[in-house]
Amino acid sequence: MMGGIMALTDRYNFENLRNEAEKLVLKELEFHLDTYPEPICRCNECVLDMAAMALNSVKPLYRVSLLGSLYTASAMDEKAYAISVRKAIVNAIEKIRKNPSHDIEPDLDQ
């Protein structure tokens, strides 16, 4: 291309590209943080680490359109997917709880 390479995001609108798994993971993480039987650091860094770790271990559910929303909604309702999200959340919470990425005093909610 003459005049340089145009960035893909300058040429196409990615605004409607969404990972629906993110909503489900965050909802499930919120539930587990509220009900977890062990003390957990709830600082911003730890909670973001938990969310990222869980999202990296579940199948993404990207969509671009309303039809894609319907497809991902049905996939999220599948029992096996819901179980995989719960397992990913519990594993992420335990890993971060035992190995927080900070040395400061944790924000434990007991």
C-alpha positions in Angstrom: 0.0 0.0 0.0 1.2 3.4 -0.8 1.3 6.0 2.0 1.7 3.4 4.8 -0.5 0.6 6.2 -3.9 1.5 7.4 -4.9 0.0 10.7 -7.6 -2.6 10.5 -9.6 -0.7 13.2 -9.4 2.4 11.0 -11.0 0.5 8.1 -13.6 -1.6 9.9 -16.0 -1.0 12.7 -15.4 -3.6 15.5 -17.8 -1.9 18.0 -20.3 -4.8 17.9 -17.7 -7.5 18.3 -18.4 -8.9 21.8 -17.3 -11.8 23.9 -20.5 -12.9 25.7 -18.5 -15.2 27.9 -17.2 -12.1 29.7 -20.6 -11.2 31.0 -21.2 -14.7 32.3 -17.8 -15.0 33.9 -18.1 -11.6 35.6 -21.6 -12.5 36.9 -20.4 -15.8 38.2 -17.3 -14.2 39.7 -19.4 -11.7 41.6 -21.6 -14.5 43.0 -18.6 -16.5 44.2 -16.8 -13.5 45.7 -20.0 -12.8 47.7 -20.4 -16.4 48.9 -16.8 -17.8 49.0 -16.2 -19.7 52.3 -12.5 -18.6 52.6 -11.1 -15.0 53.0 -10.3 -13.5 49.6 -8.5 -10.4 48.7 -11.0 -8.2 46.8 -8.6 -5.5 45.7 -8.9 -4.3 42.1 -5.7 -6.2 41.0 -6.8 -9.5 42.5 -10.3 -9.4 41.1 -9.1 -8.5 37.6 -6.5 -11.3 37.8 -9.3 -13.7 38.7 -11.5 -12.6 35.9 -8.7 -12.7 33.3 -7.6 -16.2 34.5 -11.1 -17.5 34.3 -11.8 -16.0 30.9 -8.5 -17.4 29.5 -9.7 -20.9 30.5 -13.3 -20.9 29.1 -14.4 -21.1 25.5 -15.0 -17.6 24.2 -18.4 -16.8 22.8 -17.9 -14.0 20.3 -20.8 -12.4 18.5 -21.3 -9.5 16.1 -25.0 -9.4 15.4 -28.4 -10.1 17.0 -28.3 -13.5 15.4 -24.9 -14.0 17.1 -26.5 -12.9 20.4 -29.1 -15.6 20.1 -26.5 -18.2 19.3 -24.3 -17.3 22.2 -27.3 -17.0 24.6 -28.2 -20.6 23.8 -24.5 -21.7 24.2 -24.4 -20.0 27.6 -27.5 -21.9 28.7 -25.8 -25.2 28.0 -25.1 -27.0 31.3 -21.6 -28.1 30.3 -20.6 -24.5 29.5 -22.0 -23.2 32.8 -20.1 -25.9 34.6 -16.9 -25.0 32.8 -17.4 -21.4 33.8 -17.9 -22.3 37.5 -14.8 -24.5 37.5 -12.8 -21.8 35.9 -14.0 -19.2 38.5 -13.2 -21.5 41.5 -9.8 -22.4 40.1 -9.0 -18.7 39.4 -10.1 -17.6 42.9 -8.1 -20.3 44.6 -4.9 -19.6 42.5 -5.1 -15.8 43.1 -6.1 -16.3 46.8 -3.0 -18.4 47.4 -0.7 -16.3 45.2 -1.8 -12.7 44.9 0.3 -10.6 42.5 0.9 -8.0 45.2 2.9 -7.7 48.5 0.7 -5.1 50.1 -1.8 -5.9 52.8 -4.7 -7.7 51.1 -8.3 -6.4 51.2 -9.8 -9.5 52.9 -13.5 -9.6 53.4 -14.1 -12.2 56.0 
